[in-house]
Amino acid sequence: MTEELAQQHLEFTFPAVGIMRSCYKAKFGIPRQPGLVEEAKGAIELIPPYNQPNAVRGLEDFSHIWVMFVFHLAIREGWKATVRPPRLGGDKRIGVFASRSPFRPSPIGLSVLKMERIVQGDHGKLVIEVTGQDILDGTPILDIKPYLPYTDSIPDAIGGFAPTAPNAEALKVIVSPKAERDFEVIGRRGNLSFKNLAIKVISADPRPAYQREDGRVYGVFLDGYEVIWRADGDSAEIIGVEKVKKES
């Protein structure tokens, strides 16, 4: 039976039910797992014909949701049987099905997100506001399911090469005087939590495991701004924050 299925080379096509509107505007800086940066805010914008209030009736009774999505910027021709997880330093290879790498035969991701509220707007707009997401802005959403604590949480589960959460404060972050002024301006524009978001993302050390040279300058794109920072040992300094110019 297995050989027959392999010969048929089964493929399926699924529609996107929504689009993620996220504070993460580029892949670099996105946490490696959901829930690590609680300050991250986002919203799933349901698209027609799925933007019906009836489709989310009763969902408000749950605190968390499973979100299935497509790694739309990680789609490659072909696939490899092994990957190098950042958690193992980027050197050791393990099987692709023993990892959460986005480079998969089917580039599908699955995250548990905290649901804040469901908002129905004008002209049929329906969004599910979430926090703690690890999903890029513009990502197609394939499905949404309620999280059930009694079955989805297994206290005695074994976590393989990742038995505990990564260090959320791998880097001690300091803010330069210029960056402090930049954050103040952003706060006056209404984004009062932006500074905390930037510090939390950088403190988790988003650098690739193979890239650890001191003095190198990085940029993380968050909520329409580029946060520029420099790494030095186990610390990082935010140098400044620049507003990203929209392409004309």
Secondary structure as UniProt FT lines:
FT   HELIX           2..8
FT   STRAND          18..22
FT   TURN            28..29
FT   TURN            34..35
FT   TURN            38..39
FT   STRAND          41..46
FT   TURN            48..49
FT   HELIX           53..56
FT   TURN            57..58
FT   HELIX           59..61
FT   STRAND          64..70
FT   TURN            72..73
FT   STRAND          82..83
FT   HELIX           86..88
FT   TURN            89..91
FT   STRAND          94..95
FT   HELIX           96..98
FT   STRAND          108..120
FT   HELIX           122..124
FT   STRAND          126..131
FT   TURN            137..138
FT   STRAND          140..146
FT   HELIX           149..152
FT   TURN            155..156
FT   TURN            160..161
FT   TURN            168..169
FT   STRAND          172..175
FT   HELIX           177..188
FT   TURN            189..190
FT   TURN            192..193
FT   HELIX           194..203
FT   TURN            209..210
FT   TURN            214..215
FT   STRAND          217..222
FT   TURN            223..224
FT   STRAND          225..232
FT   TURN            233..234
FT   STRAND          235..243
//
